[in-house]
Amino acid sequence: MHQLTVFIALLCATFSHASVLNIVPESVDAAAWIIYDPQSEQVIAEHQSHVQRAPASLTKMMVAYITLKEIQAGRLKTTDVITATNIVHVVQGDESQMHLRVGQQITVDQLLTGLIVMSANDAAVTLAERIAGDIPHFVDQMNAEAKSLGMKNSHFMNPAGITMDAHYSSAADLAILADHLIKQYPNYLYYSKQLSYTWNGRIHHATNGLLKQDPTVDGLKTGYTQAAGYNLALTAQRENIDQKLNQRRLIVVVLGTKSAQKRLQIADQLLNLAYRYTQDEIILNPKQPIALFPVISGKVKSYTLYNPKPHTITASLYGSDRPINLKYFDRSTQLIKENDQFVQPLEHTRLRLNVQLTQKELIAPLKQNLNLASIQVFQNNQLIKDIPLSMHVQLEQASWFERLIEWFKYNLPFFSHEKQTKTTIYPVK
């Protein structure tokens, strides 16, 4: 059972959202990283996740996003055959490529596989030219998509991920892109979980070694340049601790590690740590009553706010007060070792909910979307999520006679006992 305390606060206090897990940044050998839970849309832990960095071939996730969007819109088919043009000559000999030759024919499906599995730069520019007509127009499309997705610290200059001063992204932005890519175009995972791909007699093995080690891992993309270091966007899907919920997916982005092996090690540790020491759970049921608002001048005298949909929360199962040192995460037991003892996950998350009203009363007539309240979720006295509750409120105005009677009730002393001016808060369990 959760220990839930519900109280009313009519004046908003300012809080900063705490990460679900407190990981010592120095214990993670990466320049920037983030663990993101797409179900709850919460950041489990992060470090320098909004800092602009060279994304290298993680850029190709955006190329895949746009390509799959074109396919879904019917403007492109995986079976479409494309004839390679002179655009492939922009790819230098030391770049990862499929070695496409001018005049060679290849399908969109083969290009997508080469793009994601082989990280082929010639696949990236060929798709870009086919979709937008030329590279500059495709880059404009990349940046427009990034803006629409809310990637505030990203700007692209090329589709391949070549290092350029104005070509950058961030761990948080790449997690946003990965989330949308998986949710909108889950077929991406069909490509990203392939262990190898052969084209024209050349075989390329996937550089995401965790695909072999962990059967729950099914993507997403690796990247490397000298400027960027070794990058990895990783995702996995596993059974949820709460059997009432569907399988749980997590996304980890690691940027700027020192080796290919190190990016795998760090991403694997962060992924398994999050699965072991956090859980998703539903804290509010659909149609659950939250508050009863008095209605002024309306045909009805009150309006009930119901929770419109179930809300999933990611909460910590880490019981120690000390920050987590990732170097003490034991891969065999999937536990943190502290003072020669393993820290076992908690059985309960011990959440506290605060219902905070944004309206005192409703005045008819009314027909608009209103933010009526928010549910603040606390763990260990830290705010981990703020859930706004908005509804489309439609209230008819009472007749002039009814409003006159109501005026008397509100203003004459002998009617005062009939006033209904307080909002009622229902217990949240």
C-alpha positions as CSV (number, residue, x, y, z in Angstrom):
1,M,0.0,0.0,0.0
2,H,1.2,3.5,-0.8
3,Q,1.5,6.0,2.0
4,L,-0.5,8.7,0.3
5,T,-1.2,12.1,1.8
6,V,-3.6,14.4,0.0
7,F,-4.0,18.0,0.8
8,I,-5.2,21.2,-0.9
9,A,-2.9,24.0,-1.9
10,L,-4.4,27.0,-3.6
11,L,-1.1,28.8,-4.1
12,C,1.5,27.2,-6.3
13,A,4.9,26.5,-4.9
14,T,7.9,26.2,-7.1
15,F,9.6,22.8,-7.3
16,S,12.3,21.3,-9.3
17,H,11.7,17.8,-10.6
18,A,14.2,15.4,-9.1
19,S,15.6,12.4,-11.0
20,V,14.2,9.1,-9.9
21,L,17.6,7.7,-9.2
22,N,20.5,9.8,-7.9
23,I,23.6,8.5,-9.7
24,V,27.1,10.0,-9.0
25,P,28.1,11.6,-12.3
26,E,31.8,10.9,-11.9
27,S,31.0,7.1,-11.7
28,V,29.7,7.1,-15.3
29,D,32.6,7.3,-17.8
30,A,30.7,9.3,-20.4
31,A,30.5,13.0,-21.2
32,A,26.7,13.0,-21.2
33,W,23.9,10.5,-20.7
34,I,20.3,10.0,-19.9
35,I,17.9,7.1,-18.8
36,Y,14.3,7.8,-20.0
37,D,11.1,5.9,-19.4
38,P,8.7,6.4,-22.3
39,Q,5.7,5.0,-20.5
40,S,5.7,7.7,-17.7
41,E,7.7,10.2,-19.8
42,Q,10.1,10.6,-16.9
43,V,13.8,11.0,-16.7
44,I,15.1,8.3,-14.4
45,A,18.6,9.9,-14.2
46,E,20.8,12.1,-16.4
47,H,24.0,14.1,-16.6
48,Q,24.7,16.9,-19.0
49,S,21.8,15.7,-21.0
50,H,21.0,19.1,-22.5
51,V,24.5,20.0,-23.4
52,Q,25.1,20.3,-27.2
53,R,27.4,17.6,-28.5
54,A,28.4,16.0,-31.8
55,P,25.9,13.2,-32.4
56,A,27.9,11.4,-35.1
57,S,25.8,8.6,-36.7
58,L,23.0,8.9,-34.2
59,T,22.0,11.6,-36.7
60,K,20.8,8.8,-38.9
61,M,17.9,8.1,-36.5
62,M,16.5,11.4,-37.9
63,V,17.1,10.2,-41.5
64,A,15.2,7.0,-40.6
65,Y,12.4,8.9,-38.9
66,I,11.8,11.0,-42.0
67,T,12.1,8.0,-44.3
68,L,9.6,6.0,-42.3
69,K,7.3,9.0,-42.1
70,E,7.4,9.2,-46.0
71,I,6.6,5.5,-46.2
72,Q,3.6,5.8,-43.8
73,A,2.3,8.8,-45.7
74,G,2.4,6.8,-49.0
75,R,4.9,9.0,-50.7
76,L,7.5,6.2,-50.6
77,K,7.5,2.4,-50.5
78,T,10.1,0.0,-49.1
79,T,9.9,-1.7,-52.5
80,D,10.7,1.4,-54.5
81,V,13.9,1.1,-56.5
82,I,16.3,4.0,-56.4
83,T,19.2,4.5,-58.9
84,A,22.3,5.8,-57.2
85,T,23.4,9.2,-58.5
86,N,26.6,11.2,-58.3
87,I,25.5,12.1,-54.7
88,V,27.4,9.0,-53.5
89,H,30.7,10.7,-54.5
90,V,30.3,13.1,-51.5
91,V,31.1,10.1,-49.2
92,Q,34.8,9.8,-48.6
93,G,36.7,6.6,-48.6
94,D,37.2,6.4,-44.9
95,E,33.5,6.8,-44.1
96,S,31.2,3.9,-43.3
97,Q,29.3,3.1,-46.5
98,M,27.6,0.4,-48.6
99,H,30.0,1.3,-51.5
100,L,27.2,2.3,-53.8
101,R,28.2,3.0,-57.4
102,V,26.6,5.5,-59.7
103,G,23.8,3.9,-61.7
104,Q,23.5,1.0,-59.3
105,Q,19.9,0.1,-58.3
106,I,18.8,-0.5,-54.8
107,T,15.5,-0.6,-52.9
108,V,14.4,1.7,-50.1
109,D,14.3,-1.3,-47.8
110,Q,17.9,-2.1,-48.6
111,L,18.9,1.5,-48.0
112,L,17.2,1.6,-44.6
113,T,19.0,-1.6,-43.6
114,G,22.3,-0.2,-44.8
115,L,21.6,3.1,-43.0
116,I,20.7,1.5,-39.6
117,V,22.8,-1.7,-39.5
118,M,25.9,-0.6,-41.6
119,S,25.6,3.1,-40.6
120,A,26.2,3.8,-44.3
121,N,26.7,7.4,-45.2
122,D,26.0,6.7,-48.9
123,A,22.6,5.3,-47.8
124,A,21.9,8.4,-45.9
125,V,22.6,10.8,-48.7
126,T,20.8,8.7,-51.3
127,L,17.7,8.6,-49.2
128,A,18.0,12.3,-48.5
129,E,18.2,13.1,-52.2
130,R,15.3,10.8,-53.1
131,I,13.0,12.3,-50.4
132,A,13.8,16.0,-50.7
133,G,15.5,16.4,-54.1
134,D,18.9,17.5,-52.7
135,I,20.8,17.5,-49.4
136,P,20.1,21.2,-48.4
137,H,16.3,20.7,-48.6
138,F,16.6,17.5,-46.7
139,V,18.6,19.2,-44.0
140,D,15.9,21.8,-43.7
141,Q,13.4,19.0,-43.3
142,M,15.6,17.4,-40.5
143,N,15.6,20.7,-38.6
144,A,11.9,21.2,-39.1
145,E,11.2,17.8,-37.7
146,A,13.6,18.4,-34.8
147,K,11.7,21.6,-33.9
148,S,8.3,19.9,-34.1
149,L,9.5,17.1,-31.8
150,G,10.7,19.6,-29.2
151,M,14.5,18.9,-29.7
152,K,15.6,22.3,-28.4
153,N,19.3,21.6,-28.4
154,S,19.7,20.1,-31.9
155,H,20.6,21.5,-35.3
156,F,21.6,19.4,-38.3
157,M,23.9,20.3,-41.2
158,N,24.1,16.9,-43.0
159,P,22.2,13.6,-43.0
160,A,25.2,11.3,-42.3
161,G,26.5,12.8,-39.0
162,I,29.7,14.3,-40.3
163,T,31.3,16.6,-37.8
164,M,30.5,20.3,-38.5
165,D,30.4,23.3,-36.1
166,A,26.7,23.8,-36.4
167,H,25.8,20.1,-36.4
168,Y,24.9,19.1,-32.8
169,S,22.3,17.5,-30.6
170,S,22.0,16.4,-26.9
171,A,21.4,13.2,-25.0
172,A,17.9,14.4,-24.0
173,D,17.0,15.4,-27.6
174,L,18.2,12.1,-28.9
175,A,16.1,10.3,-26.3
176,I,13.1,12.4,-27.5
177,L,13.8,11.4,-31.1
178,A,14.2,7.7,-30.1
179,D,10.9,7.8,-28.2
180,H,9.0,9.2,-31.2
181,L,10.8,6.9,-33.6
182,I,9.8,3.8,-31.7
183,K,6.2,4.9,-30.9
184,Q,5.4,6.2,-34.3
185,Y,7.4,3.9,-36.5
186,P,8.1,0.7,-34.5
187,N,9.2,-1.0,-37.8
188,Y,12.5,0.8,-37.1
189,L,13.3,-1.9,-34.6
190,Y,13.0,-4.5,-37.3
191,Y,16.2,-3.0,-38.8
192,S,18.0,-2.0,-35.6
193,K,17.9,-5.5,-34.1
194,Q,19.6,-7.2,-37.1
195,L,22.9,-8.6,-36.1
196,S,24.5,-8.2,-39.6
197,Y,23.8,-7.2,-43.2
198,T,25.4,-8.2,-46.4
199,W,25.5,-6.0,-49.5
200,N,27.4,-6.7,-52.7
201,G,29.4,-9.4,-51.0
202,R,30.4,-7.1,-48.1
203,I,29.2,-8.2,-44.7
204,H,28.9,-5.8,-41.8
205,H,28.2,-6.9,-38.3
206,A,26.1,-4.6,-36.0
207,T,28.3,-2.5,-33.7
208,N,25.7,-2.7,-30.9
209,G,27.2,-5.7,-29.2
210,L,24.4,-5.8,-26.6
211,L,22.1,-7.2,-29.3
212,K,24.0,-10.5,-28.9
213,Q,24.3,-10.3,-25.1
214,D,20.8,-9.3,-24.1
215,P,17.7,-10.7,-26.0
216,T,15.6,-7.8,-24.6
217,V,17.7,-5.3,-26.5
218,D,16.3,-4.4,-29.9
219,G,18.1,-1.1,-30.9
220,L,18.8,1.7,-31.5
221,K,21.9,3.2,-33.1
222,T,25.7,3.5,-32.6
223,G,27.9,6.4,-33.6
224,Y,31.5,7.5,-33.7
225,T,33.6,10.4,-34.8
226,Q,36.8,11.7,-33.3
227,A,35.0,14.8,-32.2
228,A,32.0,13.0,-30.8
229,G,33.7,10.0,-29.2
230,Y,31.7,6.8,-29.0
231,N,27.9,7.3,-28.8
232,L,25.1,4.8,-28.3
233,A,21.3,5.1,-28.2
234,L,20.0,1.9,-26.6
235,T,16.6,0.5,-25.9
236,A,15.2,-2.7,-24.5
237,Q,11.8,-4.1,-23.6
238,R,11.1,-6.3,-20.6
239,E,8.3,-7.7,-18.5
240,N,6.9,-5.1,-16.0
241,I,7.1,-5.8,-12.3
242,D,3.4,-4.7,-12.1
243,Q,1.7,-7.5,-14.1
244,K,-1.3,-5.1,-14.7
245,L,0.9,-3.1,-17.0
246,N,2.3,-3.9,-20.4
247,Q,5.9,-4.7,-21.1
248,R,8.2,-1.9,-20.1
249,R,10.6,-0.1,-22.5
250,L,13.5,2.0,-21.5
251,I,15.7,4.3,-23.5
252,V,19.4,5.0,-22.7
253,V,21.6,7.5,-24.5
254,V,25.3,7.6,-23.8
255,L,27.5,10.2,-25.5
256,G,31.3,10.8,-25.5
257,T,32.7,7.6,-24.2
258,K,36.4,6.7,-24.9
259,S,35.9,3.3,-26.7
260,A,33.3,1.2,-28.4
261,Q,33.5,-1.3,-25.5
262,K,33.0,1.5,-22.9
263,R,29.8,2.8,-24.5
264,L,28.4,-0.7,-24.4
265,Q,29.4,-1.2,-20.8
266,I,28.0,2.1,-19.6
267,A,24.7,1.8,-21.5
268,D,24.3,-1.8,-20.3
269,Q,24.9,-0.8,-16.6
270,L,22.5,2.2,-16.8
271,L,19.8,0.1,-18.5
272,N,20.0,-2.8,-16.0
273,L,20.3,-0.4,-13.0
274,A,17.1,1.3,-14.0
275,Y,15.2,-1.9,-14.6
276,R,16.4,-3.3,-11.2
277,Y,15.8,-0.2,-9.0
278,T,12.8,1.5,-10.5
279,Q,9.3,0.4,-11.4
280,D,6.3,1.7,-13.3
281,E,2.9,1.8,-11.6
282,I,-0.5,3.3,-12.1
283,I,-1.3,5.9,-9.4
284,L,-4.7,7.2,-10.7
285,N,-7.5,5.1,-12.1
286,P,-9.6,6.3,-15.1
287,K,-12.8,8.1,-14.1
288,Q,-11.6,8.5,-10.6
289,P,-13.1,11.7,-9.0
290,I,-10.6,14.3,-8.0
291,A,-12.5,17.4,-7.0
292,L,-16.0,18.9,-6.8
293,F,-16.1,22.6,-7.9
294,P,-19.0,25.0,-7.1
295,V,-20.6,26.5,-10.2
296,I,-21.7,30.1,-10.1
297,S,-24.7,31.2,-12.2
298,G,-25.1,27.8,-13.8
299,K,-28.0,25.4,-14.4
300,V,-26.0,22.9,-12.3
301,K,-24.6,23.9,-8.9
302,S,-21.4,21.8,-9.0
303,Y,-18.9,20.3,-11.4
304,T,-16.9,17.1,-10.8
305,L,-13.4,16.8,-12.1
306,Y,-12.6,13.2,-13.0
307,N,-9.2,11.8,-13.8
308,P,-9.5,11.3,-17.6
309,K,-7.0,8.4,-18.0
310,P,-4.7,6.2,-16.0
311,H,-1.4,7.8,-15.1
312,T,1.8,5.8,-15.0
313,I,4.6,6.8,-12.6
314,T,8.2,5.7,-12.5
315,A,9.4,5.5,-8.9
316,S,12.5,4.4,-7.2
317,L,13.1,1.1,-5.5
318,Y,16.5,2.1,-4.2
319,G,16.4,2.2,-0.4
320,S,19.8,3.7,0.5
321,D,20.2,7.4,1.2
322,R,23.6,7.4,-0.5
323,P,23.9,8.4,-4.2
324,I,24.5,5.5,-6.5
325,N,28.0,4.8,-7.6
326,L,27.7,3.0,-11.0
327,K,31.1,1.4,-10.6
328,Y,29.6,-0.7,-7.7
329,F,26.9,-2.2,-9.9
330,D,27.4,-5.9,-10.1
331,R,26.4,-7.3,-13.5
332,S,25.9,-10.9,-12.3
333,T,23.5,-10.0,-9.5
334,Q,22.2,-6.8,-11.0
335,L,22.6,-5.1,-7.6
336,I,24.6,-2.2,-6.2
337,K,27.2,-3.3,-3.7
338,E,27.6,-0.9,-0.8
339,N,29.9,-1.5,2.2
340,D,30.4,-5.1,1.1
341,Q,26.6,-5.7,1.1
342,F,24.2,-5.8,-1.8
343,V,21.4,-3.2,-1.7
344,Q,18.1,-5.1,-2.3
345,P,15.3,-3.3,-4.2
346,L,12.4,-2.1,-2.0
347,E,9.1,-3.8,-2.1
348,H,7.1,-0.6,-2.1
349,T,7.8,2.8,-3.6
350,R,6.3,4.9,-0.8
351,L,4.8,7.7,-2.9
352,R,2.9,10.7,-1.6
353,L,0.4,12.6,-3.7
354,N,-0.5,16.3,-3.4
355,V,-3.7,17.5,-5.1
356,Q,-3.2,21.1,-6.1
357,L,-6.1,23.2,-7.3
358,T,-5.8,25.8,-10.0
359,Q,-9.5,26.9,-9.9
360,K,-11.6,27.8,-6.8
361,E,-14.9,27.9,-8.6
362,L,-16.5,27.8,-12.1
363,I,-18.7,30.6,-13.5
364,A,-21.3,29.8,-16.1
365,P,-21.6,30.1,-19.1
366,L,-18.5,28.2,-19.8
367,K,-17.3,26.2,-22.9
368,Q,-13.5,25.7,-23.0
369,N,-10.6,23.6,-22.0
370,L,-9.5,24.4,-18.5
371,N,-6.6,23.3,-16.3
372,L,-8.5,22.6,-13.1
373,A,-5.8,20.9,-10.9
374,S,-2.6,19.0,-10.8
375,I,-1.4,15.9,-9.1
376,Q,2.1,16.3,-7.7
377,V,3.9,13.1,-7.0
378,F,6.6,13.1,-4.3
379,Q,9.0,10.4,-3.2
380,N,11.4,11.0,-0.3
381,N,10.0,14.5,-0.1
382,Q,11.2,15.3,-3.7
383,L,8.8,16.1,-6.5
384,I,9.3,13.5,-9.3
385,K,6.3,14.3,-11.5
386,D,3.6,17.0,-11.9
387,I,0.5,15.8,-13.7
388,P,-1.8,18.5,-14.9
389,L,-5.5,17.6,-15.1
390,S,-7.4,19.5,-17.8
391,M,-10.9,19.0,-19.0
392,H,-13.2,20.5,-21.6
393,V,-15.8,22.2,-19.4
394,Q,-19.2,23.0,-20.8
395,L,-21.7,24.7,-18.4
396,E,-24.9,26.4,-19.3
397,Q,-26.0,29.6,-17.7
398,A,-29.0,29.6,-15.4
399,S,-32.1,31.7,-16.3
400,W,-32.3,35.2,-15.1
401,F,-34.8,34.2,-12.4
402,E,-32.6,31.4,-11.1
403,R,-29.6,33.8,-11.1
404,L,-31.7,36.3,-9.1
405,I,-32.6,33.7,-6.5
406,E,-28.9,32.7,-6.3
407,W,-28.0,36.4,-5.8
408,F,-30.3,36.5,-2.8
409,K,-28.8,33.3,-1.4
410,Y,-25.3,34.7,-1.7
411,N,-26.1,38.2,-0.3
412,L,-28.9,38.0,2.3
413,P,-27.9,36.8,5.8
414,F,-30.8,34.4,6.3
415,F,-29.7,32.5,3.1
416,S,-26.1,32.2,4.1
417,H,-26.3,28.6,5.4
418,E,-27.2,27.5,1.9
419,K,-24.1,28.8,0.2
420,Q,-21.9,26.3,-1.5
421,T,-18.6,28.1,-2.1
422,K,-16.0,25.5,-1.2
423,T,-14.4,23.0,-3.4
424,T,-14.4,19.4,-2.2
425,I,-11.3,17.3,-2.7
426,Y,-11.9,13.5,-2.9
427,P,-9.5,11.1,-1.3
428,V,-6.9,9.7,-3.7
429,K,-6.1,6.1,-3.1
